[in-house]
């Protein structure tokens, strides 16, 4: 009997859930359908609406839509960047051509693995069809189409979930929808660094003057803190090859094998020169250009070949393509491991907040602005709270803990992270501020004597779409007295 033909109230036997191992089969076997037609009274409808399980399901569907929307945005941005490189005819049925070569089987294999658990459970044939179109047709024509089709499947799945909930299979489909969202997270990983800050070791700090010396020589003095972070990740400042640069092409004195260099200063010189080359190949504009800095960092770990590959095939760095490159190399070289796909996160945890967050927000960081941000939903996009939450997450790599109004954010941050922040009347760089007389919140980027540089959002005073919200923010410098007048009093949560 088809679900669409059922207009009767369903009668479901009690389901025993203690035996978790047999839960799905048990749910299916224990349910029966009452074929006698009866109308559902209003009280029963109200009880369904207040059902916490159904509410949880609705939250999942909203998250799914947000993830799909942002995935579509990233794909559209990529298409615009790469449009001039692809000359596609409407009748062209050849494989996607990237750098003069057909798409490698490894790419198809990787995406297939990412979707395998979803394909086996929900609308297998439709999802598989969308996947095949995504990887086999010209990218400009079909990327947006595939995402739209996936959104249609999500909507249909959620609709089916609402219908089947009373049959006892809602829990099963809820899990499937969650897995579906997880798949989109794999395919649309952001370029953000979301690890917490860790201090440099004494050994790395001791090398600061040497690092700066070669950074000046190779014209990357502005990146000294980043070079220190690289050394911290590579060796913690220990050993005779603290930059682990023995295998670099710039090593001309020692064997190009792991730890081949046995002179610490030469290791630093080679490492700095190597990273300088990565900065140039990644087209990094300045220290605020976080997206290209991530590309250069991953290139330091994988070698410069990754930078050209990522730019040609994806337009830049992402966690997804960093993993894909490693997987491809493992198959190509027949090895069990290749580099560190999470190298960017691992390095950025050693960089201070001013550098790691950049001077401008990175809206490609999905965790900061979409998937983890509690204000990332209809009715709250573009609010000052959405902007402050996202910037805090970019700077510190963890949830600030505020979910309320702007003037409550400092109190909520202090309650969540009392060990890391303290209340103050004057700010430090990296502080969160709340207005007292005006319901507002923002971030302090810099303190220079009496001048305080802040960053905040919602200048148009209304809720926006995600696209509109990305332009509705400003960076401004005021004196402390001006800030107090502007917000009718102000309080800061300063990093300790």
For each residue, the residues with C-beta under 8 A, 3 or more apart:
1: 5 6 33
2: 5 6
3: 6 160 163 164
4:
5: 1 2
6: 1 2 3 10 33
7: 37
8: 33 34 35 36 37 38
9: 34 37 38 39 40
10: 6 33 34 166 167
11: 32 33 34
12: 15 30 31 32 166 167 168
13: 30 31 32
14: 30
15: 12 26 27 30 31 168
16: 19 26 30
17: 20 23 26
18:
19: 16 22 23 26
20: 17 23
21:
22: 19 25 26
23: 17 19 20 26 27
24: 27 28 172
25: 22 28 29
26: 15 16 17 19 22 23 29 30
27: 15 23 24 30 31 168 169 171 172
28: 24 25 31 168 169
29: 25 26
30: 12 13 14 15 16 26 27 168
31: 12 13 15 27 28 167 168 169
32: 11 12 13
33: 1 6 8 10 11 167
34: 8 9 10 11
35: 8
36: 8
37: 7 8 9
38: 8 9
39: 9
40: 9 44 45
41: 44 45
42: 45 46
43: 46 47
44: 40 41 47 48
45: 40 41 42 48 49
46: 42 43 49 50
47: 43 44 50 51
48: 44 45 51 54 165 166
49: 45 46 54
50: 46 47 55
51: 47 48 54 55
52: 55 56
53: 56 57 165 170 171 174
54: 48 49 51 57 58 162 165 170
55: 50 51 52 58 59
56: 52 53 59 60 174
57: 53 54 60 61 158 161 162 165 170 174 177
58: 54 55 61 62
59: 55 56 62 63
60: 56 57 63 64 158 174 177 178 181
61: 57 58 64 65 154 158 161 177
62: 58 59 65 66 377
63: 59 60 66 67 181 371
64: 60 61 67 68 154 158 177 180 181 184
65: 61 62 68 69 151 154 155
66: 62 63 69 70 370 371 376 377
67: 63 64 70 71 181 184 185 188 366 370 371
68: 64 65 71 72 147 150 151 154 184
69: 65 66 72 73 151 466
70: 66 67 73 74 188 366 369 370 371 466
71: 67 68 74 75 147 184 187 188
72: 68 69 75 76 144 147 148 151
73: 69 70 76 77 466 467
74: 70 71 77 78 188 364
75: 71 72 78 79 143 144 147
76: 72 73 79 80 143 144
77: 73 74 80 81 315
78: 74 75 81 82 143 314 315
79: 75 76 82 83 139 140 143 144
80: 76 77 83
81: 77 78 315
82: 78 79 85 86 139 140 315
83: 79 80 86 140
84:
85: 82
86: 82 83 97 138 139 140
87:
88: 92 138 140 141
89: 92
90:
91:
92: 88 89 138
93:
94: 97
95: 102 103 136
96: 102 103 135 136 137 138 139
97: 86 94 100 101 102
98: 101 103 312 313
99: 309 312 313
100: 97
101: 97 98 104
102: 95 96 97
103: 95 96 98 107 108 135
104: 101 107 108 328
105: 108 109
106: 109 110 324 327 328 331
107: 103 104 110 111 135 324 328
108: 103 104 105 111 112 135
109: 105 106 112 113
110: 106 107 113 114 323 324 327
111: 107 108 114 115 131 134 135 187
112: 108 109 115 116 131
113: 109 110 116
114: 110 111 183 186 187
115: 111 112 118 119 127 131 183
116: 112 113 119 120
117: 120 121 179 183
118: 115 121 122 127 176 179 180 183
119: 115 116 124 127 128 131
120: 116 117 124
121: 117 118 124 176 179
122: 118 127 153 157 173 176 177 179 180
123: 126 127 153 156 157
124: 119 120 121 127 128
125: 128 129
126: 123 129 130 149 153
127: 115 118 119 122 123 124 130 131 150 153
128: 119 124 125 131 132
129: 125 126 132 133
130: 126 127 133 134 146 149 150 153
131: 111 112 115 119 127 128 134 135 146
132: 128 129 135 136
133: 129 130 136 137 142 145 146 149
134: 111 130 131 137 142 143 146
135: 96 103 107 108 111 131 132
136: 95 96 132 133
137: 96 133 134 141 142
138: 86 88 92 96 141 142
139: 79 82 86 96 142 143
140: 79 82 83 86 88 143
141: 88 137 138 145
142: 133 134 137 138 139 145 146
143: 75 76 78 79 134 139 140 146 147
144: 72 75 76 79 147 148
145: 133 141 142 148 149
146: 130 131 133 134 142 143 149 150
147: 68 71 72 75 143 144 150 151
148: 72 144 145 151 152
149: 126 130 133 145 146 152 153
150: 68 127 130 146 147 153 154 184
151: 65 68 69 72 147 148 154 155
152: 148 149 155 156
153: 122 123 126 127 130 149 150 156 157 180
154: 61 64 65 68 150 151 157 158 177 180
155: 65 151 152 158 159
156: 123 152 153 159 160
157: 122 123 153 154 160 161 173 176 177 180
158: 57 60 61 64 154 155 161 162 177
159: 155 156 162 163
160: 3 156 157 163 164 173
161: 57 61 157 158 164 165 170 173 174 177
162: 54 57 158 159 165
163: 3 159 160
164: 3 160 161 167 169 170 173
165: 48 53 54 57 161 162 169 170
166: 10 12 48 170
167: 10 12 31 33 164 170
168: 12 15 27 28 30 31 171
169: 27 28 31 164 165 172 173
170: 53 54 57 161 164 165 166 167 173 174
171: 27 53 168 174 175
172: 24 27 169 175 176
173: 122 157 160 161 164 169 170 176 177
174: 53 56 57 60 161 170 171 177 178
175: 171 172 178 179
176: 118 121 122 157 172 173 179 180
177: 57 60 61 64 122 154 157 158 161 173 174 180 181
178: 60 174 175 181 182
179: 117 118 121 122 175 176 182 183
180: 64 118 122 153 154 157 176 177 183 184
181: 60 63 64 67 177 178 184 185
182: 178 179 185 186
183: 114 115 117 118 179 180 186 187
184: 64 67 68 71 150 180 181 187 188
185: 67 181 182 188 189 366 371
186: 114 182 183 189 320
187: 71 111 114 183 184 320
188: 67 70 71 74 184 185 320 366
189: 185 186 318 319 320 366
190: 318 319 364 365 366 367 368
191: 290 291 294 316 317 318 319 362 364 365
192: 362 364 365 366 367 368 394
193: 290 294 344 345 348 349 356 397
194: 345 365 367 368 393 397 398
195: 345 346 348 349 397
196: 349 396 397 398
197: 349 350 351 352 353 356 396 397
198: 232 349 350
199: 350
200: 204 205 228 229 232 237 350
201: 204 205 232 236 237
202: 205 206 237
203: 206 207 236 237 238 242
204: 200 201 207 208 228 231 232 236 237 242
205: 200 201 202 208 228 237
206: 202 203 237
207: 203 204 210 211 228 231 237 242 264 268
208: 204 205 211 212 224 228
209: 212 213
210: 207 213 214 265 268
211: 207 208 214 215 224 227 228 231 268 272
212: 208 209 215 216 221 224
213: 209 210 216 217
214: 210 211 217 218 268 269 272 273
215: 211 212 218 220 221 223 224 227 272
216: 212 213 219 221
217: 213 214 272
218: 214 215 272 273 276
219: 216 276
220: 215 223 227 272 275 276 279
221: 212 215 216 224
222: 286 287
223: 215 220 226 227 275 279 287
224: 208 211 212 215 221 227 228
225: 228 229 351 352 355
226: 223 229 230 275 287 293 297 347 351 355
227: 211 215 220 223 224 230 231 271 272 275
228: 200 204 205 207 208 211 224 225 231 232 350
229: 200 225 226 232 233 347 348 349 350 351
230: 226 227 233 234 243 271 275 297 300 347
231: 204 207 211 227 228 234 235 236 237 242 243 268 271
232: 198 200 201 204 228 229 235 236 237 347 350
233: 229 230 343 346 347 350
234: 230 231 242 243 244 271
235: 231 232 238 239 241 242 243 244
236: 201 203 204 231 232
237: 200 201 202 203 204 205 206 207 231 232 242
238: 203 235 242
239: 235 242 259 264
240: 259 261 262 263 264 267
241: 235 244 245 246 259 260 261 262 264 267
242: 203 204 207 231 234 235 237 238 239 264 267 268 271
243: 230 231 234 235 267 268 270 271 272 274
244: 234 235 241 258 259 267 271
245: 241 248 250 251 261 267 270 271 274
246: 241 251 254 255 256 257 258 259 260 261 267 270
247: 251 256 257 258 260
248: 245 251 256 270 271 273 274
249: 256 274
250: 245 270 273 274 277
251: 245 246 247 248 254 256 260 261 270
252:
253: 261 263 266
254: 246 251 260 261 262 263 266
255: 246 260
256: 246 247 248 249 251 260
257: 246 247 260
258: 244 246 247
259: 239 240 241 244 246 262
260: 241 246 247 251 254 255 256 257
261: 240 241 245 246 251 253 254 266 267 270
262: 240 241 254 259
263: 240 253 254 266 267
264: 207 239 240 241 242 267 268
265: 210 268 269
266: 253 254 261 263 269 270
267: 240 241 242 243 244 245 246 261 263 264 270 271
268: 207 210 211 214 231 242 243 264 265 271 272
269: 214 265 266 272 273
270: 243 245 246 248 250 251 261 266 267 273 274
271: 227 230 231 234 242 243 244 245 248 267 268 274 275
272: 211 214 215 217 218 220 227 243 268 269 275 276
273: 214 218 248 250 269 270 276 277
274: 243 245 248 249 250 270 271 277 278 300
275: 220 223 226 227 230 271 272 278 279 296 300
276: 218 219 220 272 273 279 280
277: 250 273 274 280 281 304
278: 274 275 281 282 296 297 299 300 304 307
279: 220 223 275 276 282 284 293 296
280: 276 277 283 284
281: 277 278 296 299 304 307 308
282: 278 279 292 293 295 296 299 307 311
283: 280 292
284: 279 280 289 292 293 295 296
285: 288 289 292
286: 222 289
287: 222 223 226 293 355 358 359
288: 285 358 359 360
289: 284 285 286 292 293 358
290: 191 193 293 294 357 358 362
291: 191 294 295 316 317 362 364
292: 282 283 284 285 289 295 296 316 317
293: 226 279 282 284 287 289 290 296 297
294: 191 193 290 291 297 298 317 344
295: 282 284 291 292 298 299 307 310 311 316 317
296: 275 278 279 281 282 284 292 293 299 300 307
297: 226 230 278 293 294 300 301 343 344 347 348
298: 294 295 301 302 306 307 310 317 322 343 344
299: 278 281 282 295 296 302 303 304 306 307
300: 230 274 275 278 296 297 343
301: 297 298 306 339 340 343
302: 298 299 305 306 322 325 326 329 338 339 343
303: 299 306
304: 277 278 281 299 307 308
305: 302 308 309
306: 298 299 301 302 303 309 310 322 325
307: 278 281 282 295 296 298 299 304 310 311
308: 281 304 305 311 312
309: 99 305 306 312 313 325
310: 295 298 306 307 313 314 315 316 317 318 321 322 325
311: 282 295 307 308 314 315 316
312: 98 99 308 309
313: 98 99 309 310 321
314: 78 310 311 317 318 321
315: 77 78 81 82 310 311
316: 191 291 292 295 310 311
317: 191 291 292 294 295 298 310 314 321 322 344
318: 189 190 191 310 314 321 322
319: 189 190 191 322 323 341 342 344
320: 186 187 188 189 323 324
321: 310 313 314 317 318 324 325
322: 298 302 306 310 317 318 319 325 326 341 342 343 344
323: 110 319 320 326 327 341
324: 106 107 110 320 321 327 328
325: 302 306 309 310 321 322 328 329 339 341
326: 302 322 323 329 330 337 338 339 341
327: 106 110 323 324 330 331
328: 104 106 107 324 325 331 332
329: 302 325 326 332 333 335 338 339
330: 326 327 333 334 335 336 337 338
331: 106 327 328 334
332: 328 329
333: 329 330 338
334: 330 331
335: 329 330 338
336: 330
337: 326 330
338: 302 326 329 330 333 335
339: 301 302 325 326 329 343
340: 301 343 346
341: 319 322 323 325 326
342: 319 322 345 346
343: 233 297 298 300 301 302 322 339 340 346 347
344: 193 294 297 298 317 319 322 347 348
345: 193 194 195 342 348 349
346: 195 233 340 342 343 349
347: 226 229 230 232 233 297 343 344 350 351
348: 193 195 229 297 344 345 351 356 397
349: 193 195 196 197 198 229 345 346 397
350: 197 198 199 200 228 229 232 233 347
351: 197 225 226 229 347 348 355 356
352: 197 225 355 356
353: 197 356 357 395 396 429 430 495
354: 357 429 430 445 446
355: 225 226 287 351 352 358
356: 193 197 348 351 352 353 394 395 397
357: 290 353 354 391 394 395
358: 287 288 289 290 355 361 362 394
359: 287 288 445 475
360: 288 475
361: 358 365 368 369 387 390 391 394 455 470 473
362: 191 192 290 291 358 365 368 394
363: 369 470
364: 74 190 191 192 291
365: 190 191 192 194 361 362 368 369 390 393 394
366: 67 70 185 188 189 190 192 369 370 371
367: 190 192 194 370 371 372 373 393
368: 190 192 194 361 362 365 372 373 389 390 391 393 394
369: 70 361 363 365 366 373 376 386 390 466
370: 66 67 70 366 367 373 376 466
371: 63 66 67 70 185 366 367 376
372: 367 368 393 399
373: 367 368 369 370 376 386 389 390 393
374: 389 403
375: 380 381 383 385 386 389 403
376: 66 369 370 371 373 380 381 386 466
377: 62 66 380 381
378: 381
379: 463
380: 375 376 377 383 385 386 463
381: 375 376 377 378 386 463 464 465 466 468 469
382: 386 387 457 458 460 462 463 464 465 468 469 472
383: 375 380 386 387 406 457 458 463
384: 387 388 406 440 441 442 456 457 458
385: 375 380 388 389 402 404 405 406 409 441
386: 369 373 375 376 380 381 382 383 389 390 457 469
387: 361 382 383 384 390 391 442 455 456 457 458 469 473
388: 384 385 391 392 400 402 406 409 432 441 442 443 456 457
389: 368 373 374 375 385 386 392 393 400 402
390: 361 365 368 369 373 386 387 393 394
391: 357 361 368 387 388 394 395 443 455
392: 388 389 395 396 400 432 443
393: 194 365 367 368 372 373 389 390 396 397 398 399 400
394: 192 356 357 358 361 362 365 368 390 391
395: 353 356 357 391 392 430 443
396: 196 197 353 392 393 400 430
397: 193 194 195 196 197 348 349 356 393
398: 194 196 393
399: 372 393 416
400: 388 389 392 393 396 409 412 413 416 417 432
401: 412 413 415 416 417
402: 385 388 389 408 409 412 413 416 441
403: 374 375 412
404: 385 408 409 412
405: 385 408 409 439
406: 383 384 385 388 409 434 435 439 440 441
407: 434 435 436 438 439 440 441
408: 402 404 405 411 412 434
409: 385 388 400 402 404 405 406 412 413 432 434 441 493
410: 413 414 423 432 433 434 441 491 492 493
411: 408 414 415 434
412: 400 401 402 403 404 408 409 415 416
413: 400 401 402 409 410 416 417 421 432 493
414: 410 411 417 418 421 422 423 493
415: 401 411 412 418
416: 399 400 401 402 412 413
417: 400 401 413 414 420 421
418: 414 415 421
419: 496
420: 417 495 496
421: 413 414 417 418 432 493 494 495 496
422: 414 493 494 496
423: 410 414 491 492 493 494
424: 427 428 431 491 492 493 494
425: 491 492
426: 480 492
427: 424 431 433 444 447 452 480 492 494
428: 424 431 444 447 492 494 495
429: 353 354 444 445 446 447
430: 353 354 395 396 443 444 445 494 495
431: 424 427 428 443 444 492 493 494 495
432: 388 392 400 409 410 413 421 441 442 443 444 492 493
433: 410 427 441 442 443 444 454 483 487 490 491 492 493
434: 406 407 408 409 410 411 440 441 490 491 493
435: 406 407 438 439 440 441 486 487 488 489 490
436: 407 487 488 489 490 491
437: 487 488 489
438: 407 435 486 487 488
439: 405 406 407 435
440: 384 406 407 434 435 456 458 487
441: 384 385 388 402 406 407 409 410 432 433 434 435 456
442: 384 387 388 432 433 454 455 456 457
443: 388 391 392 395 430 431 432 433 454 455 456
444: 427 428 429 430 431 432 433 447 452 453 454 492
445: 354 359 429 430 453 454 455 475
446: 354 429 452 453
447: 427 428 429 444 451 452 453
448: 451 452 453
449:
450: 479 480
451: 447 448 477 478 479
452: 427 444 446 447 448 477 478 479 480 483
453: 444 445 446 447 448 475 476 477
454: 433 442 443 444 445 475 476 477 478 483
455: 361 387 391 442 443 445 473 474 475 476
456: 384 387 388 440 441 442 443 473 474
457: 382 383 384 386 387 388 442 469 472 473 474
458: 382 383 384 387 440 461 462 472 473
459: 472 473 474
460: 382 464 472
461: 458
462: 382 458
463: 379 380 381 382 383
464: 381 382 460 467 468 469 472
465: 381 382 468 469
466: 69 70 73 369 370 376 381 469 470
467: 73 464 470 471
468: 381 382 464 465 471 472
469: 381 382 386 387 457 464 465 466 472
470: 361 363 466 467
471: 467 468
472: 382 457 458 459 460 464 468 469
473: 361 387 455 456 457 458 459
474: 455 456 457 459
475: 359 360 445 453 454 455
476: 453 454 455
477: 451 452 453 454
478: 451 452 454 482 483 486
479: 450 451 452 482 483
480: 426 427 450 452 483 484
481: 484 485
482: 478 479 485 486
483: 433 452 454 478 479 480 486 487 490
484: 480 481 487 488 489 490
485: 481 482 488
486: 435 438 478 482 483
487: 433 435 436 437 438 440 483 484 490
488: 435 436 437 438 484 485
489: 435 436 437 484
490: 433 434 435 436 483 484 487
491: 410 423 424 425 433 434 436
492: 410 423 424 425 426 427 428 431 432 433 444
493: 409 410 413 414 421 422 423 424 431 432 433 434
494: 421 422 423 424 427 428 430 431
495: 353 420 421 428 430 431
496: 419 420 421 422
